[in-house]
Amino acid sequence: LQREQKLLLSLSDFLCDNRMLRKNDIKRIAERDMSCNLDIIEGGGCTFYRERLKRQVKDFQVSKPSVVHYENVLSLNKKQQD
């Protein structure tokens, strides 16, 4: 996210002024602001990209160990002291 912050901000800025992003809008913004080449698969429908995204999320969750930051966990068994 830090590496692609300029891209994320540009996409967010575009969406502030427009109701939706079309493929050509994404390509134009990404070519201008993305730090690496954009891999757009031509001919893939919405379902294709959704399934690809879901698979990437699942692969990421399997490959990365989960980390729990206990200092951020609130115990519901103990009364909070004000």
CNS distance restraints for C-alpha pairs under 8 A (distance, minus, plus):
assign (resid   1 and name CA) (resid   5 and name CA) 5.70 0.50 0.50
assign (resid   1 and name CA) (resid   8 and name CA) 7.88 0.50 0.50
assign (resid   3 and name CA) (resid  35 and name CA) 7.19 0.50 0.50
assign (resid   4 and name CA) (resid   8 and name CA) 6.30 0.50 0.50
assign (resid   4 and name CA) (resid  34 and name CA) 6.24 0.50 0.50
assign (resid   4 and name CA) (resid  35 and name CA) 6.49 0.50 0.50
assign (resid   5 and name CA) (resid   9 and name CA) 6.07 0.50 0.50
assign (resid   6 and name CA) (resid  10 and name CA) 6.09 0.50 0.50
assign (resid   6 and name CA) (resid  33 and name CA) 6.10 0.50 0.50
assign (resid   6 and name CA) (resid  34 and name CA) 7.30 0.50 0.50
assign (resid   7 and name CA) (resid  11 and name CA) 6.13 0.50 0.50
assign (resid   7 and name CA) (resid  29 and name CA) 7.23 0.50 0.50
assign (resid   7 and name CA) (resid  30 and name CA) 6.44 0.50 0.50
assign (resid   7 and name CA) (resid  33 and name CA) 5.08 0.50 0.50
assign (resid   7 and name CA) (resid  34 and name CA) 5.47 0.50 0.50
assign (resid   8 and name CA) (resid  12 and name CA) 6.07 0.50 0.50
assign (resid   9 and name CA) (resid  13 and name CA) 5.96 0.50 0.50
assign (resid  10 and name CA) (resid  14 and name CA) 6.14 0.50 0.50
assign (resid  10 and name CA) (resid  29 and name CA) 7.06 0.50 0.50
assign (resid  10 and name CA) (resid  33 and name CA) 7.59 0.50 0.50
assign (resid  11 and name CA) (resid  15 and name CA) 6.24 0.50 0.50
assign (resid  11 and name CA) (resid  26 and name CA) 7.66 0.50 0.50
assign (resid  11 and name CA) (resid  29 and name CA) 7.21 0.50 0.50
assign (resid  12 and name CA) (resid  16 and name CA) 6.23 0.50 0.50
assign (resid  13 and name CA) (resid  17 and name CA) 6.86 0.50 0.50
assign (resid  14 and name CA) (resid  18 and name CA) 6.07 0.50 0.50
assign (resid  14 and name CA) (resid  21 and name CA) 7.84 0.50 0.50
assign (resid  15 and name CA) (resid  19 and name CA) 6.10 0.50 0.50
assign (resid  15 and name CA) (resid  20 and name CA) 6.31 0.50 0.50
assign (resid  15 and name CA) (resid  21 and name CA) 7.01 0.50 0.50
assign (resid  21 and name CA) (resid  25 and name CA) 5.94 0.50 0.50
assign (resid  21 and name CA) (resid  26 and name CA) 6.44 0.50 0.50
assign (resid  22 and name CA) (resid  26 and name CA) 6.34 0.50 0.50
assign (resid  23 and name CA) (resid  27 and name CA) 6.15 0.50 0.50
assign (resid  24 and name CA) (resid  28 and name CA) 6.08 0.50 0.50
assign (resid  25 and name CA) (resid  29 and name CA) 6.14 0.50 0.50
assign (resid  26 and name CA) (resid  30 and name CA) 5.81 0.50 0.50
assign (resid  27 and name CA) (resid  31 and name CA) 5.91 0.50 0.50
assign (resid  27 and name CA) (resid  38 and name CA) 7.66 0.50 0.50
assign (resid  28 and name CA) (resid  32 and name CA) 6.31 0.50 0.50
assign (resid  29 and name CA) (resid  33 and name CA) 5.95 0.50 0.50
assign (resid  29 and name CA) (resid  34 and name CA) 7.71 0.50 0.50
assign (resid  30 and name CA) (resid  34 and name CA) 4.85 0.50 0.50
assign (resid  30 and name CA) (resid  38 and name CA) 6.77 0.50 0.50
assign (resid  31 and name CA) (resid  37 and name CA) 7.31 0.50 0.50
assign (resid  31 and name CA) (resid  38 and name CA) 7.03 0.50 0.50
assign (resid  34 and name CA) (resid  38 and name CA) 7.53 0.50 0.50
assign (resid  44 and name CA) (resid  48 and name CA) 5.53 0.50 0.50
assign (resid  44 and name CA) (resid  49 and name CA) 6.84 0.50 0.50
assign (resid  45 and name CA) (resid  49 and name CA) 6.66 0.50 0.50
assign (resid  46 and name CA) (resid  50 and name CA) 6.16 0.50 0.50
assign (resid  47 and name CA) (resid  51 and name CA) 6.06 0.50 0.50
assign (resid  48 and name CA) (resid  52 and name CA) 6.13 0.50 0.50
assign (resid  49 and name CA) (resid  53 and name CA) 6.01 0.50 0.50
assign (resid  50 and name CA) (resid  54 and name CA) 6.16 0.50 0.50
assign (resid  51 and name CA) (resid  55 and name CA) 6.15 0.50 0.50
assign (resid  52 and name CA) (resid  56 and name CA) 6.21 0.50 0.50
assign (resid  53 and name CA) (resid  57 and name CA) 6.20 0.50 0.50
assign (resid  54 and name CA) (resid  58 and name CA) 6.21 0.50 0.50
assign (resid  55 and name CA) (resid  59 and name CA) 6.07 0.50 0.50
assign (resid  56 and name CA) (resid  60 and name CA) 6.03 0.50 0.50
assign (resid  57 and name CA) (resid  61 and name CA) 6.22 0.50 0.50
assign (resid  58 and name CA) (resid  62 and name CA) 6.28 0.50 0.50
assign (resid  59 and name CA) (resid  63 and name CA) 6.10 0.50 0.50
assign (resid  60 and name CA) (resid  64 and name CA) 5.98 0.50 0.50
assign (resid  61 and name CA) (resid  65 and name CA) 7.40 0.50 0.50
assign (resid  61 and name CA) (resid  66 and name CA) 7.85 0.50 0.50
assign (resid  69 and name CA) (resid  73 and name CA) 7.12 0.50 0.50
